[in-house]
Amino acid sequence: MEVLAIAKQNEVYINEQINCPEVMVIGPNGEKLGVKKIADALTLAQYAGLDLVLLNNDFKNPVCKIIDFTKYRYEKNKKEKEARKKQREQNLETKEYRLSVTIDVGDFETKLRNAKAYLEKGHKIKVAVRFKGRQMAHPELGREVILKFAEKLSDVSVIEVMPKMEGRNMQLFLAPKK
């Protein structure tokens, strides 16, 4: 009964919850057993000591598989957790460094050191120059600053996306060398 409650919570139909007259049945080893009446499919699952799980709730040809539901749920949760972890890693691995057209040498060197350390850890960085007021008339000055930054980091990085303007910002993406 506990398995049914968990299945209901996850909106997965198993065993008696499946209300289709006929289903395509896949065996525990992945072999197709063909289209069977639901009663026959349930009998096969009970005979194997496993659960009948509805994988595809399509009206014309619903697909059920004979598997251990607790193992199925564990594998599904594991895949979802791995996908969330990958998504989180992708969001965290890009760091933005903001420069200005009139950046001082000391500030430039500090940002350069920090960016180099971050790249050595294997993360990507985004270098952005924000143009203020009349600086918009001279985007080549921002391009020089960005390319100088990329050139100083060329020993640990490669340019992933060349500098491009987006509104008042010019952006460049650097990836670590492999």
C-alpha positions as CSV (number, residue, x, y, z in Angstrom):
1,M,0.0,0.0,0.0
2,E,2.9,2.3,0.7
3,V,4.1,2.1,-2.9
4,L,0.7,3.2,-4.1
5,A,0.7,6.3,-1.9
6,I,4.2,7.3,-3.2
7,A,3.1,6.6,-6.8
8,K,0.0,8.8,-6.3
9,Q,2.2,11.6,-4.8
10,N,4.5,11.5,-7.9
11,E,1.6,11.2,-10.3
12,V,2.9,7.9,-11.7
13,Y,0.3,5.2,-12.2
14,I,1.1,1.7,-11.1
15,N,-0.6,-1.7,-10.9
16,E,-4.4,-1.2,-10.2
17,Q,-4.2,2.6,-10.7
18,I,-3.8,2.0,-14.5
19,N,-7.2,2.3,-16.1
20,C,-6.5,1.5,-19.7
21,P,-8.2,-1.5,-21.3
22,E,-5.0,-2.6,-23.2
23,V,-1.4,-1.7,-22.8
24,M,1.9,-2.3,-24.6
25,V,4.0,-4.3,-22.1
26,I,7.7,-4.2,-21.7
27,G,9.3,-6.9,-19.7
28,P,11.7,-6.5,-16.8
29,N,14.7,-7.0,-19.1
30,G,13.5,-4.5,-21.7
31,E,12.0,-7.0,-24.1
32,K,8.6,-6.2,-25.7
33,L,5.9,-8.6,-24.7
34,G,3.3,-7.0,-27.0
35,V,-0.1,-5.5,-26.5
36,K,-2.0,-7.2,-23.6
37,K,-5.2,-6.7,-21.6
38,I,-4.5,-4.9,-18.3
39,A,-5.5,-7.9,-16.3
40,D,-3.0,-10.1,-18.1
41,A,-0.3,-7.5,-17.7
42,L,-1.0,-7.3,-14.0
43,T,-0.8,-11.0,-13.7
44,L,2.6,-11.1,-15.5
45,A,3.9,-8.4,-13.1
46,Q,2.6,-10.2,-10.0
47,Y,4.1,-13.5,-11.2
48,A,7.5,-11.7,-11.6
49,G,7.1,-10.2,-8.1
50,L,7.4,-6.7,-9.6
51,D,5.1,-3.7,-10.3
52,L,3.4,-2.7,-13.6
53,V,4.3,1.0,-14.1
54,L,2.7,3.2,-16.8
55,L,5.5,5.0,-18.6
56,N,3.6,6.7,-21.4
57,N,-0.1,7.6,-20.9
58,D,-0.9,8.0,-24.6
59,F,-4.6,7.2,-25.4
60,K,-3.9,5.1,-28.5
61,N,-1.0,3.0,-27.2
62,P,-0.1,3.4,-23.5
63,V,3.2,1.8,-22.6
64,C,3.7,-0.1,-19.3
65,K,6.9,-1.7,-18.0
66,I,7.3,-4.5,-15.4
67,I,9.8,-3.2,-12.9
68,D,10.4,-2.7,-9.2
69,F,8.7,0.7,-8.6
70,T,10.9,1.7,-5.7
71,K,14.0,1.1,-7.8
72,Y,12.4,3.1,-10.7
73,R,11.6,6.0,-8.4
74,Y,15.1,6.0,-7.0
75,E,16.7,6.1,-10.4
76,K,14.3,8.8,-11.6
77,N,15.1,11.0,-8.5
78,K,18.8,10.4,-9.0
79,K,18.6,11.6,-12.6
80,E,16.6,14.7,-11.6
81,K,19.1,15.5,-8.9
82,E,22.0,15.1,-11.3
83,A,20.3,17.4,-13.8
84,R,19.7,20.0,-11.1
85,K,23.3,19.8,-10.1
86,K,24.5,20.3,-13.7
87,Q,22.2,23.3,-14.1
88,R,23.5,24.8,-10.8
89,E,27.2,24.3,-11.9
90,Q,26.5,26.0,-15.3
91,N,25.0,29.0,-13.5
92,L,27.8,29.3,-11.0
93,E,30.8,28.8,-13.3
94,T,30.6,32.1,-15.1
95,K,31.8,35.2,-13.3
96,E,31.6,38.7,-14.6
97,Y,34.4,41.3,-14.4
98,R,33.3,44.8,-15.1
99,L,35.9,47.2,-16.5
100,S,35.6,50.8,-17.6
101,V,37.1,52.7,-20.5
102,T,39.1,54.8,-18.0
103,I,40.2,52.0,-15.6
104,D,43.3,52.7,-13.6
105,V,46.4,50.5,-13.9
106,G,46.1,49.2,-10.3
107,D,42.4,48.3,-10.6
108,F,43.1,46.6,-14.0
109,E,45.9,44.5,-12.4
110,T,43.8,43.5,-9.5
111,K,40.9,42.4,-11.7
112,L,43.4,40.6,-13.9
113,R,44.8,38.6,-10.9
114,N,41.4,37.7,-9.7
115,A,40.3,36.6,-13.2
116,K,43.4,34.5,-13.6
117,A,42.8,32.7,-10.4
118,Y,39.2,32.0,-11.3
119,L,40.2,30.7,-14.8
120,E,42.8,28.4,-13.2
121,K,40.0,26.8,-11.2
122,G,38.4,25.9,-14.5
123,H,35.6,28.4,-14.6
124,K,34.5,30.7,-17.5
125,I,34.5,34.5,-17.2
126,K,32.6,37.3,-18.8
127,V,34.5,40.6,-19.2
128,A,32.2,43.7,-19.7
129,V,32.9,47.3,-20.3
130,R,30.1,49.7,-19.6
131,F,30.0,52.9,-21.6
132,K,28.8,56.1,-19.9
133,G,27.6,59.3,-21.6
134,R,30.0,60.4,-24.4
135,Q,32.0,57.2,-24.2
136,M,29.3,55.6,-26.4
137,A,30.8,57.6,-29.3
138,H,34.1,55.7,-29.0
139,P,33.5,52.0,-28.6
140,E,37.0,51.2,-30.0
141,L,38.4,52.4,-26.6
142,G,36.4,49.8,-24.8
143,R,37.4,47.2,-27.3
144,E,41.1,48.0,-26.6
145,V,40.6,47.6,-22.9
146,I,38.8,44.3,-23.3
147,L,41.3,42.9,-25.8
148,K,44.2,44.0,-23.6
149,F,42.5,42.1,-20.6
150,A,42.1,39.0,-22.8
151,E,45.7,39.3,-24.1
152,K,47.1,39.4,-20.6
153,L,45.1,36.2,-19.7
154,S,46.0,34.4,-23.0
155,D,48.4,32.0,-21.1
156,V,45.4,30.6,-19.1
157,S,42.4,31.3,-21.3
158,V,41.0,31.3,-24.8
159,I,38.5,33.7,-26.2
160,E,35.1,32.0,-26.5
161,V,33.0,34.9,-27.8
162,M,34.7,37.9,-29.4
163,P,33.8,41.4,-28.0
164,K,30.3,42.5,-29.0
165,M,28.1,45.5,-28.1
166,E,24.9,44.9,-26.2
167,G,23.2,48.2,-25.4
168,R,25.7,50.2,-23.4
169,N,27.9,47.2,-22.6
170,M,30.6,45.5,-24.6
171,Q,31.1,41.9,-23.6
172,L,33.8,39.2,-24.1
173,F,33.7,35.6,-22.9
174,L,36.8,33.7,-21.9
175,A,37.1,30.0,-21.2
176,P,40.0,28.3,-19.5
177,K,42.6,26.5,-21.7
178,K,42.4,22.7,-21.5
